[in-house]
Amino acid sequence: MTQQSGFGPDLAEVFGPSQQDGGPELVQLLTPEGERIHHPEFDLDFSADQVRGFYRDMVLTRRIDVEATALQRHGELGIWAQLLGQEAAQIGAGRALRPQDYVFPTYREHGVAWCRGVDPLDLLGLFRGVDQGRWDPAENNFGLYTIVIGAQTLHATGYAMGMQRDGVVGTGDPDRDAAVIAHFGDGASSQGDVNEAFIFAASYNAPVVFFCQNNQWAISEPIERQTRIPLYQRALGFGFPGVRVDGNDVLATYAVTQAALQRARDGQGPTFVEAYTYRMGAHTTTDDPTRYRLSDDLERWKLKDPIARVEVYLRRNGLADDDFIAAVQQEADDLGARLREGCKALPDPSPLSIFDHVYTEMTEELEQQRAGFEAYLESFEGARS
């Protein structure tokens, strides 16, 4: 292997033409052209209803993203984290979960939230700034969004270790055994928290799946500035397996994530899943990706659109017709209308709500602060009267 500056592999070999589409190790079940292919380790039989369900999930998830972006542009949201192009990675992973599994998301897992039954309006409330995330994590086994990059991987590992102590791992009961999945991006893989989580998960054989959506851009930093080897290969250095899957292939993502989660439920420890995809939109609505990446890359990835390839597969195999596609589109339109109306109708929070949900039991110091702030607010009411 050619050496660069006498140390490490040559970047052209790791990230050059042989790797730009994920490389030969990429797990894929559905090509960008909509052709169904097979894999020796991760092959599953998918029913027509299941594939149609994946298609519907991805279309509706994209509509959530498009509507939220538009709402932010109209000043209705303070910010929005886009997922355009990552729908297959999220729906595949989300639908592989069992009810008893637990999800620790970042701030971009809108598709996983959809799969877990979280109302998209609850997501909008967070980005509108009227609450801090009003869904109940215990109701859907879906944690609140985590803004601190990579912190949720430590939370996930600790929760998974708790599952071990609760005796819900490796019992052989499919309705009891549970696992944790931690979502993060390629940028977070450079954080210390993530690597510490890997160490703890490996040391304690924790039932956690580390699901990395490698969209190749940590805001404006390309993946080649973060790692000199494919991300999934890092797992071996910590002592657990890693696998790279086509993150634009919902079938492959589902199959790989299902296998990794089952491995965790069976008590076989952590797995690193690298969903190789591309962020076709901006990092957030405050970002301008045209400043740091080529339009040619975006156009090339548009040809691998995760929704388009499933639609081609469905149509080619007679599993969906114009009526089905139109019905899904109508459902998306209805969802979009509900989000637009619902977002604007979200109530403004009470200023005192900032003290709520900080601690299980409010401390004496916090009680004093709240009382002082309440008196301050009431002084304005007296002045108006």
SEVOLO-545142 format. One record per residue: residue in three letters; x, y, z of N, C-alpha, C in turn. Coordinates in steps of 0.1 Angstrom, whole numbers, plus 2048, in hexadecimal, padded with zeros to 3 digits. Layout:
N
AlaXYZXYZXYZ/...
% end
This chain:
385
Met8097F480080080080080980C800/Thr8068167F880D8227F780C82A804/Gln81782F809818836816817845813/Gln81184D81C81185B81A818861826/Ser82386982382B86F82E831864837/Gly83285883283884D83A82F847845/Phe82284B84581984684F80B84584A/Gly80583984D7F78378497F583483A/Pro7E98308377E682D8297E4839821/Asp7E68388147E484380B7D584680A/Leu7D285380B7C485780B7BD8537FE/Ala7C48537F37BE8507E67B98427E6/Glu7C08397ED7BC82B7ED7B08297F6/Val7AF8318017A482F80A797836805/Phe79984280078E84B7FC78D84E7ED/Gly7958467E57958497D778A8427D0/Pro78B8407C278183B7BA77B82D7BF/Ser7848257C577F8187C97768197D6/Gln7778257DD76F8267E97648307E8/Gln7648387DE75A8437DE74C83F7DE/Asp7498337DA73B82E7DB7398247E6/Gly7438247F074181B7FB74B8107FB/Gly75180D7EF75B8027EE7557F57ED/Pro75D7EB7EA7587DD7E87517D77F5/Glu7547DC80174F7D680D7417DB810/Leu73B7E480872E7EA80A7237DF809/Val71B7DE81470F7D58137047DC80C/Gln6FF7D68016F57DC7F96EB7D17F5/Leu6DE7D47F66D47CA7F16CB7D07E6/Leu6CC7DD7E46C47E47DA6CD7EF7D3/Thr6D07ED7C66D97F67C06D28037BD/Pro6DA80E7BA6D481B7B66CA81A7AB/Glu6CC8107A26C380E7976B680679B/Gly6B58027A76A97FB7AC6AA7EC7A9/Glu6B67E77A86B77D87A56BA7D17B3/Arg6B27C77B56B47BF7C26BF7B67C0/Ile6C97B67C96D57AE7C96D57A67D6/His6DE79D7D86DF7947E46ED7967EA/His6ED7937F76F97947FF6FA787807/Pro70678180870777480F70477581E/Glu7067808247047818336F8788837/Phe6F379282F6E979B8336DD79A82A/Asp6D978F8256CE78E81C6C178A823/Leu6B77918206A978F82669F78E81B/Asp69478881E68878881567F793819/Phe67D79D8116747A88146667A680D/Ser65C7A881464E7A780E64C7B4807/Ala6427B37FE63E7BF7F66397CA800/Asp6317C680A62C7D08136377D781B/Gln6417CF81E64D7D48266547DF81E/Val6577DC81165E7E68086557F2806/Arg6487F080463F7FB80263F80480F/Gly6407FD81A64080582764D80D828/Phe65880782466580F82466381B81B/Tyr65E81980F65C82480665382F80C/Arg64882C81263F83581864783D823/Asp64E83682C65583C83765F846832/Met66684382767184C82266A85881C/Val65F85681465986280E65486B819/Leu64D86682364886F82E653875836/Thr65E86E83866987483F66F87F837/Arg67087D82A67688882266C894823/Arg65F89282365689D8236578A5830/Ile65989E83B65B8A48486688AD847/Asp6728A884167E8B083F67C8BC836/Val6768BA82B6738C582266B8D0828/Glu6608CC82F6578D683565E8DD840/Ala6668D684866D8DD8536778E784E/Thr67E8E38436888ED83D6808F9838/Ala6758F783266D90382D66890B838/Leu66490584365F90C84F66B915855/Gln67790F85568291785A685923851/Arg68492184468792C83B67C93783C/His67093384166693D843666943851/Gly67094085967294586666A93E871/Glu66493386E65C92C878664922881/Leu67091E87C67991688468691E886/Gly68D91C8916999238936A491D88A/Ile6A49108896AE9088816A88FA87E/Trp6AD8F38756A98E68726B58DE86D/Ala6B68D28716C18C886D6BB8BF862/Gln6C08C18566BA8BA84A6BF8AB84A/Leu6B78A28446BB8958426BB890833/Leu6B889A82A6B689781C6C188D817/Gly6BD8828126C687880D6C986C816/Gln6C586E8236C986482D6BC85C832/Glu6B285D82A6A585782E6A6848830/Ala6AD8418266AF8338276B682E833/Ala6C18358376C98328426C083284F/Gln6B783C8506B083E85C6A383585C/Ile69D83385169182A85169581C853/Gly6A081884C6A580A84D6A880785B/Ala6AF8108626B380E8706A780E879/Gly69E81887669381A87F68980E87F/Arg68780887367E7FD8726847F0876/Ala6917EF8786977E387D6967E288C/Leu6917EC8936907EC8A26837E48A6/Arg6847DE8B26797D98B96747E38C3/Pro6677E18C86627EB8D166A7ED8DE/Gln6717E28E36787E38EF6867E98ED/Asp68B7EB8E16987F18DE6978008E1/Tyr6A38068E46A38148E76AD81C8DE/Val6A88288DA6B08308D06B583C8D7/Phe6C283F8D46C884C8D86CC8538CC/Pro6C485D8C86C78658BC6D08718BD/Thr6D48768B26DB8838B26CF88D8B0/Tyr6D18978A76C78A18A46C18A0896/Arg6C489588F6C18948816B888787E/Glu6B58808896AE87388769F874885/His69B87C87C68D87F87A686872875/Gly68D86B86D68785E867686853872/Val69085287B68F84988568484C88F/Ala68385A89267885E89A66A85A894/Trp66985C88765D85888065A849883/Cys66484188166283288365E82F892/Arg66283789B65F8348A965283B8AE/Gly64B8418A463E8478A863E8558AE/Val64A85C8AD64A8698B26438738A8/Asp63A87B8AD6338858A463D88F89F/Pro63E89089264789A88C6468A8892/Leu6398AC8966378B989C63F8BA8A9/Asp6428AF8B064A8B08BC6588B48B8/Leu65D8AF8AD66A8B28A866B8C18A5/Leu6608C689E6608D489B6608DE8A7/Gly65A8D98B26598E28BE6688E48C3/Leu6708DA8C267E8DC8C76858E68BE/Phe6848E58B168B8EE8A86858FC8A7/Arg6788FD8AB67190A8AC6759118B9/Gly67A9098C367E90F8CF6739118DA/Val66890A8D865D90B8E165E9008EC/Asp6678F78EA6698EC8F56778E68F3/Gln67A8DD8FC6878D78FB6868C88F6/Gly67B8C68EF6788B88EA66D8B38F3/Arg6618B38EE6568B08F76518A28F6/Trp6578998EE65388B8EE6598848FA/Asp65287A8FE65687290A65F867905/Pro66C86790967585C90467184E909/Ala66A84E91466684091965A83B911/Glu65284490B64783F90364A8388F6/Asn65583D8F06598388E36668318E3/Asn66D8318EF67B82C8EF6838338E5/Phe6818408E56898498DC68D8558E4/Gly69A8568E669F8618EF69D86F8E8/Leu69F8798F069E8878EB6AA8898E3/Tyr6A98938D96B48968D06C089B8D8/Thr6CC8978D46D889B8DA6E08A58D1/Ile6E28B18D66E98BB8CF6F88BA8D0/Val6FC8B68DC70B8B48DF7108A98D7/Ile7198AB8CE71D8A18C47248958CB/Gly71E88A8C972387D8CD7208798DB/Ala71A8828E371787F8F170D8738F3/Gln7048728E96FA8678EB7008598EA/Thr70C8588E471284A8E47158458F2/Leu71A84E8FA71C84B90870F847910/His70585090D6F884D9136F383F90F/Ala6F583C9026F082F8FD6F7824903/Thr70482590470C81A90A708818918/Gly70782292070382192E6F581B92F/Tyr6EC81F9266DE8199276DF80A923/Ala6E78079196E97F99156EE7F0921/Met6F87F69286FD7EF9346F27ED93E/Gly6E97F793F6DE7F59496D57EA944/Met6D37E89376CB7DD9326D17D0936/Gln6DE7CF9366E47C293A6E17BF949/Arg6E17CA9516DF7C895F6D07C5962/Asp6C77CA9596B97C795A6B57B9955/Gly6BF7B294F6BC7A494B6B37A493F/Val6B57AD9366AD7AD9296B67AB91D/Val6C17A591F6CA7A29146CE793915/Gly6CD78D9096D277F9086C977590F/Thr6BD7789116B476E9186AE76490E/Gly6AE7679026A875E8F86997618F5/Asp69476B8FD68676F8FB68577B8F2/Pro6807798E567F7848DC6777908E0/Asp66E78E8E96657998EE66C7A08FA/Arg67779B8FF67D7A090B68B7A6907/Asp69379F9006A07A38FD6A07B08F5/Ala6A97BA8FA6A97C78F46B77CC8F1/Ala6B87D68E96C47DC8E56C37EB8E4/Val6CE7F28E36CF8008E16D58038D4/Ile6D180E8CE6D78138C26DB8228C4/Ala6E78258C16EB8338C26EE8398B4/His6E88438B06EA8498A36F48558A5/Phe6FD85689B70686189A70B86388C/Gly71286E88A71787087C72686E87B/Asp72B86F86F73A86D86E742877875/Gly73C88387674488E87E74588A88C/Ala73B88489273B8808A07458758A3/Ser74986E89875386389A76086889F/Ser76387589D76F87B8A176F8808B0/Gln76387F8B67628848C47668798CE/Gly76C87E8D97718758E376586D8E9/Asp75A8738EB74E86C8F174B85F8E9/Val74C8608DC7488548D47528498D6/Asn75F84D8D67698428D876983D8E6/Glu7668458F07658408FD7598368FE/Ala74E8398F77428308F77468238F1/Phe74E8238E67538178E075B80E8EB/Ile7638158F276B80D8FC763807906/Phe75980E90C7518099167487FE911/Ala74280090573A7F68FF7417E98FC/Ala74D7EA8F77557DE8F57597D7902/Ser75D7DF90C7627D99197577D2920/Tyr74B7D791F73F7D19267367C991D/Asn73A7C89117327C09077237C5907/Ala7227D39077157D990870C7D68FB/Pro6FF7D58FD6F77D28F16F37DF8EA/Val6FC7E58E36FA7F28DC6FF7F18CE/Val6F77F78C56FB7F88B76FF8078B5/Phe70B8098B07108178AD70D81989E/Phe70382189B6FE82388D703830888/Cys70D83088071383C87B70E83F86D/Gln70784B86B70384F85E70F857858/Asn71785185072285884A71D85F83E/Asn71986B84071587383472087B82E/Gln72C87983373987D82D73D88C82F/Trp7348938377388A183A7348A4848/Ala73E8A685173C8AB85E73B8BA85D/Ile72F8BF85B72D8CD8577358D084A/Ser7408D684B7488D983F7558D183E/Glu7578C78477638BF8477608B2840/Pro7688AF8367668A282F76B896837/Ile76688A83476987E83B77887B83B/Glu77F87E83078D87B83079588383A/Arg79088E83F79789584A79488F858/Gln78C88585978888086578E872867/Thr79186B85D79585D85E79E859852/Arg7A78508547B084B8497AC83D845/Ile7A283884C79C82B84878D82C848/Pro786823841777824842773823850/Leu76882A85476482B86276181E868/Tyr75A81586075680886776280086B/Gln76E8028657797FA86977F7FE877/Arg77B80A87C77F80E88977B805894/Ala76F7FF8927697F689C7737EB8A0/Leu77A7E68977837DA89A78E7DF8A4/Gly7927EB8A479B7F08AE7967F08BC/Phe7897F08BD7837F08CA77E7E28CE/Gly77E7D98C577B7CB8C876D7C78C5/Phe7667CE8BC7597C98B87587CB8A9/Pro74F7C48A274E7C48947487D188E/Gly74B7D48827467E087B7427DB86D/Val7387E28677337DF85A72F7EC853/Arg7327ED84672E7F883E7227F4835/Val7177FC83670B7F982E708805825/Asp70280281A6FE80D8116F2814818/Gly6F582081D6EC8288246E082E81C/Asn6E182C80F6D68308066CE825802/Asp6D08198076C980D8046C2809811/Val6B480B8116AD80881D6AC7F9820/Leu6AC7F18166AC7E38196B87DE820/Ala6C47E281B6D07DE8216D27E482E/Thr6CE7F08306CF7F783D6C77EF848/Tyr6BB7EC8446B27E484C6B87D7850/Ala6BD7CF8466C37C28496CF7C3852/Val6D87CC84F6E47CD8576E17D1866/Thr6D87DB8676D57E08746CD7D687C/Gln6C47CE8766BD7C487C6C77B9882/Ala6D17B687A6DB7AC87E6E37B188A/Ala6E77BE8896EF7C38946E77C48A1/Leu6DA7C88A06D27C98AC6CF7BB8B2/Gln6CD7B18A96CB7A48AF6D779F8B5/Arg6E37A28B06F079E8B66F17A48C4/Ala6ED7B18C56ED7B78D26E37B18DC/Arg6D77AE8D76CD7A88E06D179B8E5/Asp6D87938DD6DD7868E06E87868EA/Gly6ED7928ED6F87938F77067928F1/Gln7077948E47147938DD71B7A18DC/Gly7167AB8E271D7B78E271A7C18D7/Pro7237CC8D77207D78CE7247D48BF/Thr71F7DC8B67227DC8A87227EA8A3/Phe72B7ED89A72C7FA8947277F9885/Val71C80088271680087571980E86F/Glu72080E86472381A85C71981B850/Ala70F82385170682584570C83083C/Tyr71282B83171983382770F83A81F/Thr70D84782170384F81A70885D816/Tyr7008668147048748106F987E814/Arg6FE88981A6F589381E6F289C812/Met6E789A80C6E48A28006E08B1803/Gly6DB8B380F6D88C08136E38C781B/Ala6E08D18236EA8D882B6EB8D1839/His6F58D48406F78CE84D6EB8D3856/Thr6E98DF8566DC8E585C6D88F1853/Thr6CD8F78566C990284E6D290F84F/Thr6DB90E8586E59198596F1917850/Asp6F290C84A6FE9078426FC90A833/Asp70790D82C70790E81E711904818/Pro70D8F88147168EE80F71D8F2802/Thr7188FB7FB71E8FF7EE72C9057F0/Arg72F9097FD73B910800747906801/Tyr7438F980474E8EF80774D8E27FF/Arg7438E07F77438D37EF73E8D67E1/Leu7428CC7D873F8CE7CA7318CA7C6/Ser72B8D17BD71E8CE7B971E8C07B1/Asp7298BC7AB72A8B07A47278A47AE/Asp72D8A57BA72A89A7C471C8997C7/Leu7158A47C97078A47CC6FF89E7C0/Glu7028A17B46FB89C7A96FD88D7A7/Arg7098887AB70C87A7AA7048727B4/Trp7028787C06FB8717CB6EC8727C8/Lys6E787C7C16D987D7BE6D58707B6/Leu6DE86B7AE6DB85F7A76D98527B0/Lys6DD8547BC6DC8497C66D184B7D0/Asp6C88547CC6BD8587D56B684C7DB/Pro6B584B7E96B083F7EF6A183C7EC/Ile6998477EA68B8457E76898417D9/Ala6908477D068F8447C16928357BF/Arg69C8307C56A08227C26958187C7/Val68E81B7D26848127D66788137CD/Glu6758207C96698217C066C81A7B3/Val67881A7AD67B8137A16798047A4/Tyr67E7FF7AF67D7F17B266E7ED7B3/Leu6667F57BA6587F17BB6517F17AE/Arg6537FB7A664D7FC7996517F078F/Arg65E7EE78F6647E478665F7D6789/Asn65C7D37966577C679A6487C579C/Gly6417D07986337D079862D7D07A7/Leu6357D67B06317D67BE62A7E37C2/Ala62A7ED7B96247FA7BB6208007AE/Asp6158077AE61180E7A160F81D7A4/Asp60A82479A60883279B5FF8367A7/Asp5F582E7A95EB8317B45F28307C1/Phe5FA8267C36028257D060B8317D2/Ile6128357C861C8407C961484D7CC/Ala60984F7C560185B7C75FB85B7D5/Ala5F78507DA5F184F7E75FC8537F2/Val60884E7F06138527F96168617F8/Gln6168667EC6188747EA60D87D7F1/Gln6018787F05F68807F65F787F805/Glu5FC87480A5FE87381960987D81D/Ala61387E81561E887817619896817/Asp61089980D60B8A680D6028AA819/Asp5FB8A081D5F28A28295FB8A4836/Leu60689C83660F89E8426168AB841/Gly61A8B08366208BD8346178C8839/Ala60A8C78356008D18395FE8D1848/Arg5FE8C584E5FC8C485D6088CB864/Leu6148C885F6208CE8656218DD864/Arg61D8E285861D8F18576138F8860/Glu6078F28615FD8F886A6018F6879/Gly6058EA87C6088E688A6148EE88F/Cys61E8F088762A8F788B626906890/Lys61E90C88761B91A88A61191B897/Ala60B91089A6019108A560890C8B2/Leu6159088B261B9048BE61B90F8C8/Pro61790D8D46179188DE62491C8E3/Asp6259298E663292E8EB6339298FA/Pro63F9268FE64192090B64092B916/Ser63D92792263E93092D64D932931/Pro65193F93365F941937663939943/Leu65A93594C65E92D95766191F954/Ser65D91A94865F90C94466D908943/Ile67691394368491094268990894E/Phe6829099596869029656818F4966/Asp6778F195D6718E495E67B8D9957/His67A8CD95C6818C29576908C3957/Val6958CB9606A48CC9626A98C196B/Tyr6A28C09766A58B597F6988AE983/Thr6998A198768D89A98B6868A1997/Glu68F8A59A068A8AD9AB6918BA9AB/Met68A8C59AB6908D29AA6998D69B6/Thr6A58DA9B46AD8DE9C06A98EB9C6/Glu6AD8ED9D26A98F99DA6AE9059D3/Glu6BA9059CD6C09109C66B89139BA/Leu6B39099B36AB90B9A669D9109AA/Glu69890C9B568B9119BA68C9209BD/Gln6979249C36999329C569A93A9B9/Gln6A19359AF6A393C9A269593D99B/Arg68E93299C68193299567793D99C/Ala67793D9A966F9469B06739559AD/Gly6809579AC6859659A968196999A/Phe68295F99167E96298366F964982/Glu66795D98A65995E98965596C98E/Ala65B97099965897D99F65C988995/Tyr66798698E66B990984661991978/Leu65C98697465198696964598C96E/Glu64198A97B63598F98063699F982/Ser6429A49836449B29846409B9978/Phe6419B396C63D9B996062E9B995F/Glu6279AE9646199AE9646139B996D/Gly6199BC9786159C79816179D597A/Ala6229D69736249E396C61A9E5961/Arg6159DB95A60B9DC9505FD9E0955/Ser5FB9DA9615EE9DD9675ED9EB96E/
% end
